[in-house]
Amino acid sequence: MTVDTTTSRLLSEHGRTYAEEAGITLRDKPSPLYRLLVLTVLCSIRISAETAAKAARELSAAGFRTPHAMADSEWQDRVDALGRAHYVRYDESTATALGEGAQLVLDRWHGDLRRIRDEADGDPRTLRQLLREVPRIGPVGADIFCREAQAVWPWLRPYFDDRACGAAKDLGLPHTPCGLGRLVPPKDHARLATVLVRVSLSKDALEQLRAT
């Protein structure tokens, strides 16, 4: 396949972002940005993205869409929401991390993650460091947030982390952030980055794309 054909197939067959899968209409507003942070926390352990997305939906349905709501919620209510999504083994520790993280967002950024954007001052590396102050978020989680947030924070573009670039190389695509960024319009950078990560986590999908 040509580069254009491979890219088109990637987007058509695997092209939802994790935020979209979790029911988040991402905008540069406090609530959707916070819900993205919650999704990032949920994805930051060894659990499937599908289960993490379901857990994010359950927490949202329970009304925990802002750091105020999350911080004010009962720990058991958070555990129950995670349990409904079958987010097992890590439900209790994650419920604790979500409560602590919500309080941090309130204390550190007054409940508005646009302030973390301003504090990063256009530097993705600084943003990654700030994100890692949130309980449970490490390097992988910081990458997840930045990949998704570039959809509404253009200064992050093109954000393609090592995992996305590695998958691109395996598929014969350009495998640098700038090279990948030239394959699609800037508005689709987040989708392409997420698609590449999805494929890297699915041996079958990777082999099918290689074979055609």
C-alpha positions as CSV (number, residue, x, y, z in Angstrom):
1,M,0.0,0.0,0.0
2,T,1.0,3.6,-0.5
3,V,1.5,5.9,2.4
4,D,-1.7,7.7,1.6
5,T,-3.7,4.5,1.4
6,T,-2.3,3.2,4.7
7,T,-3.1,6.5,6.4
8,S,-6.6,6.5,4.9
9,R,-7.2,2.9,6.1
10,L,-5.9,3.7,9.6
11,L,-8.3,6.6,10.0
12,S,-11.3,4.8,8.5
13,E,-10.9,1.5,10.4
14,H,-9.5,2.7,13.7
15,G,-10.0,6.4,13.7
16,R,-11.7,7.3,17.0
17,T,-9.8,9.1,19.7
18,Y,-9.9,7.7,23.2
19,A,-11.8,10.8,24.2
20,E,-14.5,10.1,21.6
21,E,-14.7,6.5,22.8
22,A,-15.3,7.8,26.3
23,G,-18.1,10.1,25.1
24,I,-16.1,13.3,25.6
25,T,-16.7,16.1,23.2
26,L,-13.4,17.7,23.7
27,R,-13.3,21.5,23.9
28,D,-11.0,24.1,25.5
29,K,-13.4,24.3,28.5
30,P,-12.9,23.2,32.1
31,S,-15.3,20.3,32.2
32,P,-14.2,18.4,29.0
33,L,-10.5,19.0,29.8
34,Y,-11.1,17.6,33.3
35,R,-12.9,14.6,31.9
36,L,-9.9,14.0,29.6
37,L,-7.7,14.1,32.7
38,V,-9.9,11.5,34.4
39,L,-9.7,9.3,31.3
40,T,-5.9,9.7,31.4
41,V,-5.8,8.5,35.0
42,L,-8.0,5.5,34.1
43,C,-5.7,4.6,31.1
44,S,-2.6,4.9,33.2
45,I,-2.6,1.3,34.5
46,R,-2.5,-2.1,32.8
47,I,-6.1,-2.2,31.7
48,S,-7.7,-2.1,28.3
49,A,-8.5,1.3,26.7
50,E,-12.1,0.0,26.1
51,T,-12.5,-0.7,29.9
52,A,-11.0,2.7,30.7
53,A,-13.4,4.4,28.3
54,K,-16.4,2.6,29.9
55,A,-15.2,3.6,33.3
56,A,-14.9,7.3,32.2
57,R,-18.5,7.1,30.9
58,E,-19.8,5.6,34.2
59,L,-18.1,8.3,36.2
60,S,-19.5,11.0,33.9
61,A,-23.0,9.4,34.2
62,A,-22.7,9.5,38.0
63,G,-22.2,13.3,37.7
64,F,-18.4,13.4,38.3
65,R,-17.6,15.8,35.4
66,T,-15.8,18.5,37.3
67,P,-13.0,18.4,39.9
68,H,-15.5,19.9,42.4
69,A,-18.0,17.1,41.8
70,M,-15.2,14.5,42.0
71,A,-13.7,15.9,45.1
72,D,-17.1,16.2,46.8
73,S,-18.1,12.6,45.9
74,E,-18.0,9.7,48.3
75,W,-15.2,7.3,47.8
76,Q,-17.6,4.3,47.6
77,D,-19.6,6.0,44.9
78,R,-16.5,6.3,42.8
79,V,-15.7,2.6,43.5
80,D,-19.2,1.6,42.5
81,A,-19.0,3.6,39.2
82,L,-15.7,1.9,38.3
83,G,-17.2,-1.5,39.3
84,R,-20.1,-1.0,36.8
85,A,-17.5,-0.6,34.1
86,H,-15.8,-3.8,35.3
87,Y,-12.7,-1.8,36.1
88,V,-11.6,-4.5,38.5
89,R,-8.5,-5.0,40.7
90,Y,-7.7,-1.3,40.6
91,D,-11.1,0.2,41.5
92,E,-10.3,1.1,45.1
93,S,-6.9,2.6,44.5
94,T,-8.1,4.4,41.4
95,A,-11.1,5.9,43.4
96,T,-8.6,7.2,45.8
97,A,-6.3,8.6,43.1
98,L,-9.3,10.3,41.4
99,G,-10.3,12.0,44.7
100,E,-6.7,13.2,45.4
101,G,-6.3,14.3,41.8
102,A,-9.4,16.3,41.8
103,Q,-8.3,18.1,45.0
104,L,-4.9,18.8,43.4
105,V,-6.6,20.3,40.3
106,L,-8.7,22.5,42.6
107,D,-5.8,23.6,44.8
108,R,-3.1,23.9,42.0
109,W,-5.2,25.2,39.1
110,H,-8.4,26.4,40.7
111,G,-10.4,23.7,39.0
112,D,-9.6,24.9,35.5
113,L,-7.0,22.9,33.4
114,R,-6.6,25.9,31.0
115,R,-4.4,27.2,33.8
116,I,-2.0,24.2,33.3
117,R,-2.0,25.1,29.7
118,D,-1.0,28.7,30.6
119,E,1.6,27.5,33.1
120,A,3.2,25.3,30.4
121,D,3.5,28.4,28.3
122,G,3.6,26.6,24.9
123,D,6.2,24.0,26.0
124,P,5.0,20.4,25.7
125,R,7.8,19.2,27.9
126,T,6.7,21.5,30.7
127,L,3.1,20.3,30.3
128,R,4.2,16.7,30.6
129,Q,6.0,17.5,33.8
130,L,3.0,19.3,35.3
131,L,0.7,16.5,34.4
132,R,2.9,14.1,36.3
133,E,2.0,15.9,39.5
134,V,-1.5,14.3,39.2
135,P,-1.7,11.0,41.1
136,R,-1.3,8.0,38.9
137,I,-0.2,9.9,35.8
138,G,3.4,9.0,34.7
139,P,5.1,9.3,31.4
140,V,2.6,7.1,29.5
141,G,-0.3,9.0,31.0
142,A,1.3,12.4,30.1
143,D,1.6,11.2,26.5
144,I,-2.1,10.1,26.4
145,F,-3.3,13.5,27.6
146,C,-1.1,15.4,25.2
147,R,-2.0,13.2,22.2
148,E,-5.7,13.9,22.8
149,A,-5.4,17.5,23.9
150,Q,-3.7,18.6,20.7
151,A,-7.1,18.5,19.2
152,V,-8.0,21.7,21.1
153,W,-4.5,23.0,22.0
154,P,-2.9,23.6,18.6
155,W,0.4,24.5,20.2
156,L,1.0,20.9,21.0
157,R,0.8,19.8,17.4
158,P,2.2,17.6,15.9
159,Y,2.2,15.4,19.1
160,F,3.3,11.9,18.1
161,D,5.0,10.1,21.0
162,D,7.5,7.2,20.7
163,R,4.8,4.6,20.6
164,A,2.9,6.3,17.8
165,C,6.2,6.8,15.9
166,G,7.2,3.2,16.4
167,A,3.9,1.9,15.0
168,A,4.3,4.3,12.0
169,K,7.7,2.8,11.3
170,D,6.4,-0.7,11.4
171,L,3.8,0.3,8.8
172,G,6.3,2.0,6.5
173,L,5.0,5.4,7.3
174,P,7.1,8.5,8.1
175,H,8.1,8.0,11.7
176,T,8.9,11.4,13.1
177,P,6.4,13.9,14.5
178,C,6.9,16.3,11.7
179,G,6.7,13.6,9.1
180,L,3.5,12.2,10.5
181,G,2.0,15.6,10.9
182,R,2.3,16.2,7.2
183,L,0.1,13.2,6.4
184,V,-3.1,14.7,7.6
185,P,-4.6,18.1,8.3
186,P,-3.6,19.5,11.7
187,K,-7.1,19.0,13.0
188,D,-6.6,15.2,12.5
189,H,-3.3,14.9,14.3
190,A,-5.0,13.7,17.5
191,R,-6.9,11.0,15.5
192,L,-3.9,9.8,13.7
193,A,-1.7,9.7,16.8
194,T,-4.4,7.7,18.7
195,V,-4.9,5.3,15.7
196,L,-1.2,4.5,15.6
197,V,-1.2,3.7,19.3
198,R,-4.3,1.6,19.0
199,V,-2.7,-0.4,16.2
200,S,0.5,-0.8,18.1
201,L,-1.5,-2.5,20.9
202,S,-3.2,-4.9,18.5
203,K,-1.0,-7.5,16.9
204,D,-3.9,-8.6,14.6
205,A,-4.5,-5.0,13.4
206,L,-0.9,-4.4,12.7
207,E,-0.4,-7.7,10.8
208,Q,-3.6,-7.0,8.7
209,L,-2.3,-3.6,7.7
210,R,1.1,-5.0,6.9
211,A,-0.3,-7.8,4.8
212,T,-2.4,-5.6,2.4
